[in-house]
Amino acid sequence: MAGNLLARSIHDLTAGAWFGGSLMGAIGLNGAAAEAKDPAERTKLSSSGWMKWAPIQTAAFVSHLAADLAIAWENKERIAKQDGVARDTVIKTAVTVAGAAVTLYAGILGKKVDKLSDQGAVGATEPRPEASDELKSAQQQLKVLQWAIPAFAGAVIILGAKHGEMQRPKNVFAGLRS
């Protein structure tokens, strides 16, 4: 029980860090960077902030996946026997992996924007009209991904809460009867 509580806590906290960090970055960091007077500083400041966050986010992902594995191992019989748990586990895993891939891709695009920051920008995800096609493309993709990432993280949190509800004794017994 204590191991499950620790794993569950790590799982939830790391999903919260993913959600909160990505949302704060999209609103706070990118919004503040857009206010820099020098257009070249706008992408530079945003990129710098995201690079400072990246190691924390990576540690959160690794911890989240480790906790996920511990929870699945402890609940392997319930996953196999309780109606709907295996299906929801597969869905949650798919959403987590897709979200991680989108987050990684956003990091790759962010490095590209940082490399091209001398071109300047209207904002972290808003290119200047005279920007290169490469910078415009990266920023336009980041404009979408900055909102997709917290959506994936939020979905992981919601699916985790659903898994938690499925562990209530009345739900376990109902699921085992069907």
N, C-alpha and C positions, 0 to 999 in steps of 0.2 A: 504494500500500500504506500509506504513512504517513497519508494522508488518511482511509483506511478505519479505521486503528487509532485515530486521534483521534476520528472520528465514533462509532466503536463504544464507545470509553471514555466519551465524553460521554453517549451513549445509556444505557449501563449505570449510570453514576454518578447520572444524573438519575432513572432508574427506582428506584434504591436510595434516593435522597433522598425520593421520593414514598412508597415503602413504609415506610422507617424513620421518617420524619417523622409520617406518619399513625398508625402503630402506637404511637409514643412519645406522641403527643398523646392517643390514646384511653386508653392505660394510665397514663402518667405524668402528663400535664397534667390531664386530666379527673379522674383519681384523686386527685391532690394538691389540686385545687380543691374537691373534695367534702369535704375535711377542714377547710375554713375554718369558723370558729365562726359567723360571720354568714351566714345563708342567702342574703342578697342578694349577698354577696361571691363565693359559689360560682360563679354563672354569669358574674359580672363578671370574675373572675380567669381562668376558662377562656377566655372570649371574648377577653380581652386577649392571652393567650398565642397563641391561634389567629391573631389579627390580626397579631401580630409574625411569625408563620411564613408567612403568606399571600404576601408579596412574594418570599420565597425559593422557595416552592412554585410560584408563577407563573413565575419565572425558570427553574426546573427544567423545567416543562412546555414553555416556549418552546424551551429548549435541546434538550430531548428530541425535540420535533417537527422541529427543524432538523436534528438528527443523523439522525433517521429518514429524512428526505428525502435527505440526502447518501448514506446507506447504500443506499437504494433506487435512487438514480440510478447509483451505482457498480455495483450488482448488477442493473441492469435486464435485461440479457441472460439472466442466470442465473434471474431471476424469471420471465421469459417461457419459458425452455426447460427448466428442471429440474423434473421431476415433483414436485408438492406445494408448491413454493416460493410460487407465486402464491396458492394457496389459503391457506397459512399466513400470508402477508403480509396478505391481506384479513382473516383472523380476528384477527390481532394488531392491525391498525389499528382494527377494530371494538371490540375490548376496550379499547384505549387511548382511543378517543373516548368510549365509554360510561363508562369510569372518570373521564375528565376532566369529563364532564357531571355525574356523581354528586358529584365533588369540588367543582365549582362550585356545585351545588345545596346541598351541605352548608355552603358558605360563606355562601350567601344565608340559610339557616336560622340559622346562627350569628349573623349580624347581627340577625336578628329576636329571638333569645334575648337578645342583648346589650341591645337596645332595651327589652326587657321584664324585665331583670334585677332591677329594684327589687321585683318580686314574690317574689323569693327562690326557692330550689330545694333539694331534698335533695342533688342533685349536678348536674354539668354537663349530664347527659342524663336526670336523674330529677326530674320535677316534684313540687312540693308538692301535696297534695290540693286546697288552696284556690286554686291557680294558675288563670289564665284558660285557656280552651280553646285560645286562640292559642299561648300558651306551652307548654301540655301537648303540643299537636300538634307543634310545632317540636322540642321535646326528645325526644319519642317517635320522630320520624323520624331525628333525629341519633343516637339510641341504636343504630339499625340501620345507618345510614350510616357510623358510626365504624368498624364492622367490615367493611362492604362495600368501603370505599376501599382498605385494605391488601390485601384479596382481589383487587381489580382490579389493583393495582400488582404484587402477587406473580404474578398470571397473566401480566402483561406481561413480567416478568423471566424467567419460565419459557419463554414463547414466544420471547423473545429468545435464550435459551440453545439452544432447539431450532433456531432459525435459524442460530446459530453452528455447531451440529453439522452442519447441512445443507451448510455451506461446506467441510467437510473434503473433501479431494480424492476419497477413496474414495466418499463420499456424492454428490458432484457427478457423478462418472462413472457411478455406479449410476443416478442420477436422469435423466441424459441418455440412457442406453441404453433406458429404458422408454418 
